[in-house]
Each structure stands twice: as structure tokens, then as C-alpha cells.
């Protein structure tokens, strides 16, 4: 396979390339564009023309520098060994293959895909989607030999993208519905995915029936099909092994997998917790589960939400805290599908700990949540700050309100102990870090530890104001 006829280099060495706003020629999709998608369909050989690239809308050379445009990518493939279960797996490779191209940055997946083409790539001659489509076709056929024919269609016009966008959403929903038919206890094999390791070196996604991949694009059925076709590929079998903690979702096999794939950086994972040994997060997660200490509950914010969340932070700020393969208690990358799972953060209290989410997310998964809980979950339309959230939860009788009395009693006990003049024992330090979730912030208690430091600097990071 050669790309000598292309104006830019192509190869895995360019994965992880970042293109900042001042470096980009154009932006495609992303949070500021309403409709965008990427989809792979398995077709019969008669339905497609091998090697063909079709464009509906302006080409790269016809786009205005610095502007944003819709992007729809439809890859149609054919081959005697192909099956429908492989569509989502092939679809996720769009992310990988686009990032092989020097001068292209691709993030996310499905209906949240986001691309940037750099000025330098455009100046070198990467000025047509025909080139990108040809690169994708060559990579698909070379990296996945069971694909014998491939055709790519791009949509860059706001009107042209509407029908295929609706079709894509319908297909995504059907996949998600199927994934909800089985649970972790029904199977004897889990799966791992390292497609995002170029952006998050210590991250490996564990895919189970109850935990769709963080990006939301690969469910258990998809992963099973991928591992069967390409056992040595980026999606592989993970024998669960011994169940160490059923409530937390800790399995010996998953621990062994993450320790190996993170090169020893991460040793334990609770699949059903965002607070203790949480699953690592990549950078392509659909949403973030974040803890709100003032109400002892959890909020959800998805990457399409453009405003500041109830904890005073925008998605982008929380994503920087969450992603990169870190194990970050209180900030956990999740798929939208996982929110509706009966295993959702079960160790932390489960679905009943959710107190806030954007209305768009609530509308999307509302029918899958407990119907008595649904009106008790606030959105940006009901509350705008933590104090309003507290009042809302009290008024609606949210289950987390019952936990407040116990927390207040613990805080009063601590205050009395300090007021009585008790000496703080050596090695036990209490601190309050304000500004993370509003007025109260986090209380950090370090017990039985020794800290040697010349200074401790705690800074509040203010989110950047949007330009009007």
C-alpha cells in the first residue's frame, strides 16, 4: 500500500496530532455544528462501486478558511465474510484512519465526530475530499483484508446531510436497543479496546454487556464480532476471571488487562463506580459523570452541551480533568447508553444518585430511566446554580435528600471535635478546596500519611468566557 501520490504523509505515527484553532484551515462537525455523523454499512458487491468517492456539498478547496462546516461520512463496504455486527467496529476505525493523515485531527464518533484540517496540509495540496476518501478506502482494504470493496460518501452541505443524518440516528438507536437485551452476568467473556491509546496511553476500554465503550460506538455484540474476525487487533477478549466485588464490578481478569495495557500505571478498576478505582477515561467519551459534593449526588454533562454545567464548569474544562487515561475519582467518562444501565455507578448508589443533566440528554434517555425518578432530576431549565438545585431536590423529594442528615451530622461532629481544642494528630490533615462545585467545594482528609513539601499552591481555574 502506497500513498506516494498524496500531498501529505499517511501513517500511524501521526495519530494523536493536535491542531489548534489558529492552525486549522477548516473545522468539520464538532459541538458548534448541529448535524454531523459517521456511519459504516455492509452492502452487497452490486450496491457499491469499489474505490468511488462521492461528495454532497462544498469540497475542501471551496471552503472558506477558518469556517466550520457539517460533516457526514458514509463508508459502504462489501465482502463475503462481512456481517452487520461488524459495522460499528469498522465505523470506529474512521477515527483511527483519519488520524493517520498528517494534517488531519479527528475526535469522537457517531453523531459527535469532529475534525480539523490544518493550514499546512491544505498548503501542501490536501484540498479535496476525494483524497481523504481514497486514503480511507486504501486503509480499510489493507488493514481489514475481509473488506474487498469500499466506497465513501461525504456530506458537507447542511441540507444534503439531513436525510443521511436521520438514517444514521435510526441505526445507532437499533444497535443500542439490541445491546440492552443482555447483562454482564449473562456472558462469560468481556472485551477490551485500545483504539484511543494514541490520545490516552494508559487507557484501555473494558466493554461488557452493561458497559458500552465510553465513546458509545461499540457495544458487547460489536466487540465480540471484532475480536472474532481479528483476534490480534485493537479489540480483544478479556476473560473476566474471579469476581472480587460484585457490587463494585471488580474482576481479576479486568484488573490484569488494565495493568498490562497501561504498562503498570493502573492496577485496579471498579466497573460500576465513578468514585473508587473508577474506569479510566480516554478523550472520546460521550459524557462525563461528575460528583456534586454540595448535594451528595452526581451530574451528567454530554459533549454537545455548550453551556456551563451546574457545578460551574463547562464540558471542555471537565474533559481536560477527566481524559487522557487518568483514573480520576469524581470525574468519569461514560457513554450515554451506560447511564440507562442497571449497573450504572452501582457501587456509588446507582441511578438514584443522578440529580442533574442537560435537557437534551434527559429527553433522549428519559424513557429508559425509572419513571418515578425522572421528574426529580433537574435540568438547566429548572435550576441555574447549586442553591436552586438543593431547593429543587428537596421539593421533588429526590432520594439523595435522605443522605443529607447523615452528612450534616458527620460535619457537626468534626466541628465540635476541632472547637474543643483537640490536637490534629500527626499525619492527619483536613482541607477544604473551594470553587470546584460552587460554594462548598471538596473536603480532602489525608489520614495516616506523611507529606513533605516546601509549599502547596491551590489555584481556581476560571473557565474562559465565550466571545459574543
Residue pairs with C-beta under 8 A, 6 or more apart in sequence:
1 138
1 139
1 142
3 9
3 10
3 135
3 138
6 126
6 131
6 134
6 135
7 121
7 124
7 125
7 126
7 131
8 101
8 102
8 103
8 121
8 124
8 125
8 126
9 102
10 100
10 101
10 102
10 135
10 139
11 100
11 102
12 100
12 198
14 99
14 100
14 101
14 102
15 96
15 99
15 100
15 198
15 199
16 99
16 198
16 199
17 99
17 102
17 103
17 104
17 105
18 105
19 103
19 104
19 105
19 116
19 117
19 118
23 116
23 118
23 119
23 120
24 66
24 116
24 117
24 118
24 119
25 60
25 63
25 65
25 66
25 117
25 118
25 119
25 121
25 122
26 60
26 63
26 64
26 65
26 66
26 67
26 68
26 69
26 116
26 117
26 122
27 67
27 68
27 69
27 114
27 115
27 116
28 36
28 68
28 69
28 70
28 71
28 114
28 115
28 116
28 117
28 156
29 36
29 70
29 71
29 112
29 113
29 114
29 115
30 36
30 68
30 107
30 114
30 115
31 112
31 114
31 303
31 304
31 306
31 315
32 68
32 306
33 68
33 69
33 70
33 71
34 70
34 158
35 70
35 72
35 111
35 158
35 161
35 162
35 165
36 70
36 71
36 72
36 111
36 112
36 113
36 114
36 161
36 165
37 72
37 73
37 110
37 111
37 113
37 161
37 164
37 165
37 168
37 169
38 71
38 72
38 73
38 74
38 75
38 91
38 94
38 109
38 110
38 113
38 168
39 72
39 73
39 74
39 75
39 87
39 91
39 164
39 167
39 168
39 171
40 74
40 75
40 76
40 77
40 87
40 88
40 90
40 91
40 94
41 74
41 75
41 76
41 77
41 87
42 76
42 77
42 78
42 82
42 83
42 84
42 86
42 87
43 76
43 77
43 78
44 78
45 78
45 148
45 149
47 76
47 78
48 76
48 77
48 78
48 149
48 150
48 151
49 151
50 78
50 137
50 148
50 149
50 150
50 151
51 134
51 137
51 150
51 151
52 151
52 152
53 129
53 130
53 133
53 134
53 137
53 151
53 152
53 153
53 154
54 151
54 152
54 153
54 154
55 129
55 130
55 153
55 154
55 156
56 72
56 153
56 154
56 155
56 156
56 157
56 160
56 161
57 69
57 70
57 154
57 155
57 156
57 157
57 160
57 161
58 69
58 156
58 157
59 127
59 128
59 129
59 130
59 156
60 117
60 122
60 126
60 127
60 128
60 129
61 127
61 128
63 69
63 156
65 119
69 156
70 155
70 156
70 157
70 158
70 161
71 113
71 115
71 154
71 155
71 156
72 153
72 154
72 155
72 156
72 161
72 164
72 165
72 168
73 94
73 113
73 152
73 153
73 154
73 155
74 152
74 153
74 154
74 155
74 164
75 90
75 91
75 94
75 136
75 140
75 150
75 151
75 152
76 150
76 151
76 152
76 153
77 90
77 140
77 147
77 149
77 150
77 151
78 147
78 148
78 149
78 150
79 146
79 147
79 148
79 149
80 148
81 146
81 229
82 146
82 147
83 225
85 221
85 222
85 224
85 225
86 222
86 225
86 226
86 229
87 171
87 222
88 175
88 217
88 218
88 219
88 222
89 218
89 222
89 223
89 225
89 226
89 229
89 235
90 140
90 144
90 147
91 109
91 110
91 217
92 109
92 195
92 213
92 215
92 217
92 218
93 139
93 140
93 143
93 144
93 195
94 106
94 109
94 113
94 136
95 106
95 107
95 108
95 109
95 113
95 195
95 284
96 195
96 234
97 135
97 136
97 139
97 140
97 143
98 104
98 106
98 115
98 132
98 136
99 105
99 106
99 198
100 135
100 139
101 121
101 126
101 132
101 135
102 121
103 117
103 118
103 120
103 121
103 122
103 124
103 126
104 115
104 116
104 117
104 118
104 121
104 126
104 132
105 115
105 116
105 118
106 113
106 114
106 115
107 113
107 114
107 115
107 283
107 284
108 114
108 215
108 284
108 303
109 215
109 216
109 217
109 284
110 168
110 172
110 215
110 216
110 217
111 165
111 168
111 169
111 172
112 286
112 303
112 304
117 126
126 132
129 154
129 156
132 154
133 152
133 154
136 150
136 152
137 150
137 151
137 152
140 147
140 150
141 147
141 148
141 150
144 229
144 230
146 229
153 164
155 161
155 164
155 165
175 219
175 221
175 222
176 212
176 219
176 337
178 219
178 221
179 209
179 212
179 219
179 220
179 221
179 337
180 337
180 340
180 341
180 368
182 209
182 220
183 209
183 210
183 342
183 343
184 190
184 208
184 209
184 210
184 211
184 249
184 271
184 343
186 209
187 208
187 209
187 220
188 239
188 240
189 224
189 237
189 238
189 239
189 240
190 206
190 207
190 208
190 220
190 237
190 238
190 239
190 240
190 251
190 253
190 254
191 206
191 207
191 208
191 220
191 223
191 224
191 226
191 227
191 235
191 236
191 237
191 238
192 204
192 205
192 206
192 207
192 235
192 236
192 237
192 238
192 257
192 261
193 204
193 205
193 207
193 213
193 218
193 223
193 234
193 235
193 236
194 203
194 204
194 205
194 234
194 261
195 205
195 234
195 235
196 203
196 205
196 215
196 282
196 283
196 284
197 203
197 204
197 261
197 325
199 282
199 283
199 284
199 323
199 324
200 280
200 281
200 282
200 283
200 323
200 324
200 325
201 262
201 263
201 325
202 262
202 263
202 265
202 266
202 280
202 324
202 325
202 326
203 262
203 280
203 281
203 282
203 324
203 325
204 257
204 258
204 261
204 262
204 280
205 213
205 214
205 215
205 218
205 279
205 282
206 238
206 254
206 257
206 258
206 269
206 271
206 279
207 213
207 218
207 219
207 220
207 223
207 235
208 220
208 271
209 219
209 220
210 271
210 338
210 341
210 342
210 343
211 271
211 279
211 335
211 338
211 341
211 343
212 218
212 219
212 220
212 335
212 337
212 338
213 219
213 223
213 335
214 279
214 281
214 282
214 284
214 285
214 286
214 333
214 334
214 335
215 282
215 284
215 285
215 286
215 335
216 286
216 335
216 336
216 337
218 226
218 235
219 337
223 235
226 233
226 235
227 233
227 235
227 236
227 237
231 237
238 253
238 254
238 257
239 253
240 251
240 252
240 253
240 254
241 251
241 252
241 253
241 254
241 256
242 251
242 252
242 253
243 250
243 251
244 250
244 251
244 252
244 255
245 270
245 347
247 272
247 346
247 347
248 270
248 271
248 272
248 273
248 276
248 277
248 346
248 347
249 270
249 271
249 272
249 273
249 343
249 346
249 347
250 268
250 269
250 270
250 271
250 277
251 271
254 269
254 271
255 267
255 268
255 269
258 266
258 267
258 268
258 269
258 280
259 266
259 267
262 280
262 325
265 325
266 280
266 325
266 327
268 277
269 277
269 278
269 279
269 280
269 327
270 276
270 277
270 278
270 279
270 347
271 279
271 343
272 343
272 344
272 345
272 346
272 347
272 348
273 345
273 346
273 347
273 348
274 289
274 291
274 298
274 329
274 330
274 331
274 332
274 334
274 345
274 348
275 291
275 329
275 330
275 345
275 347
275 348
276 329
276 347
276 348
277 327
278 327
278 328
278 329
278 332
279 327
279 332
279 333
280 325
280 326
280 327
281 322
281 323
281 324
281 325
281 326
281 328
281 331
281 332
281 333
282 323
282 324
282 325
282 333
283 319
283 323
283 324
285 303
285 319
285 322
285 323
285 333
285 334
285 335
286 302
286 303
286 334
286 335
286 336
287 300
287 301
287 302
287 303
287 333
287 334
287 335
287 336
287 339
287 361
288 300
288 301
288 302
288 315
288 318
288 319
288 322
288 331
288 332
288 333
288 334
289 298
289 299
289 300
289 331
289 332
289 333
289 334
289 339
289 345
290 298
290 299
290 300
290 301
290 309
290 311
290 313
290 318
290 330
290 331
290 332
291 297
291 298
291 329
291 330
291 331
291 437
292 298
292 299
292 310
292 311
292 355
292 356
292 386
292 389
292 437
293 436
293 437
293 440
293 441
293 442
293 443
294 386
294 389
294 390
294 437
294 438
294 439
294 440
295 355
295 386
295 389
295 390
295 393
295 400
295 404
296 353
296 400
296 403
296 404
296 407
297 353
297 354
297 355
297 356
297 393
297 398
297 400
298 345
298 348
298 353
298 354
298 355
299 309
299 310
299 311
299 354
299 355
299 356
299 357
300 334
300 339
300 354
300 356
300 357
300 358
300 361
301 309
301 315
301 318
301 357
301 358
302 315
302 336
302 358
302 360
302 361
303 315
303 319
304 358
304 360
305 315
305 358
305 360
305 361
306 314
306 315
307 314
307 380
308 314
308 463
309 315
309 318
309 356
310 356
310 378
310 380
310 383
310 385
310 386
310 389
311 386
311 436
311 437
311 438
312 435
312 436
312 437
312 438
312 463
313 436
313 463
314 463
316 463
317 461
317 463
318 331
321 328
321 331
322 328
322 331
322 332
322 333
323 333
330 442
332 345
336 361
336 364
336 365
338 344
339 351
339 354
339 361
339 365
339 369
340 365
340 368
340 369
342 350
342 351
344 350
344 351
345 351
345 353
349 400
351 369
351 370
351 373
352 370
352 373
352 399
352 400
353 399
353 400
354 373
354 377
355 377
355 378
355 389
355 393
355 398
355 400
356 377
356 378
356 379
356 383
356 389
357 377
357 379
358 379
358 380
359 379
359 380
359 381
362 374
362 377
362 379
366 374
369 377
373 398
373 399
375 396
376 393
376 396
376 397
376 398
376 399
377 398
378 389
378 392
378 393
382 388
382 392
383 389
383 391
383 392
385 438
386 437
386 438
386 439
386 440
387 439
393 400
393 401
394 401
414 430
424 430
427 446
427 447
427 448
427 449
427 450
428 445
428 446
428 447
428 448
428 449
429 445
429 446
429 449
429 451
430 443
430 444
430 445
430 446
431 443
431 444
431 445
432 440
432 441
432 442
432 443
432 444
433 441
433 442
433 443
433 444
433 458
434 440
434 441
434 460
435 441
435 460
436 442
